[in-house]
Amino acid sequence: MAFKALPDQELIQQCIEGNDRAFNELFRRYFNKLYQFSLRYKQKV
């Protein structure tokens, strides 16, 4: 299965079912955004 081509909702469903590869794809997709957010959040606190 090509996880890169799947929409987020499908990957989330796969995660719920225990699919580690789907989790890894979501993590890869959103890591940079979440990391940048956390850096900004840390500065405000």
C-alpha positions as CSV (number, residue, x, y, z in Angstrom):
1,M,0.0,0.0,0.0
2,A,1.3,3.4,-1.0
3,F,0.8,5.4,2.2
4,K,2.1,8.7,0.7
5,A,-0.9,8.7,-1.6
6,L,-3.5,8.2,1.1
7,P,-5.5,11.1,2.6
8,D,-5.1,11.9,6.3
9,Q,-8.5,10.5,7.2
10,E,-7.5,7.1,5.8
11,L,-4.2,7.2,7.6
12,I,-5.9,8.0,10.8
13,Q,-8.2,5.1,10.4
14,Q,-5.3,2.8,9.7
15,C,-3.6,4.1,12.9
16,I,-6.7,3.3,14.9
17,E,-6.4,-0.2,13.5
18,G,-2.8,-0.4,14.7
19,N,-0.9,0.2,11.5
20,D,2.5,1.6,12.4
21,R,3.4,2.5,8.8
22,A,0.3,4.8,8.6
23,F,1.4,6.4,11.9
24,N,4.9,6.9,10.5
25,E,3.5,8.6,7.4
26,L,1.4,11.0,9.4
27,F,4.3,11.7,11.6
28,R,6.5,12.5,8.6
29,R,3.8,14.7,7.1
30,Y,3.3,16.9,10.1
31,F,6.6,16.7,12.0
32,N,7.9,20.1,10.7
33,K,4.7,22.0,11.3
34,L,4.3,20.6,14.8
35,Y,7.9,21.2,15.6
36,Q,7.7,24.9,14.5
37,F,4.4,25.3,16.5
38,S,6.1,23.9,19.6
39,L,9.0,26.3,19.3
40,R,6.6,29.3,19.0
41,Y,4.5,28.0,21.9
42,K,7.6,27.6,24.1
43,Q,8.6,31.2,23.5
44,K,5.2,32.5,24.6
45,V,5.0,30.5,27.8
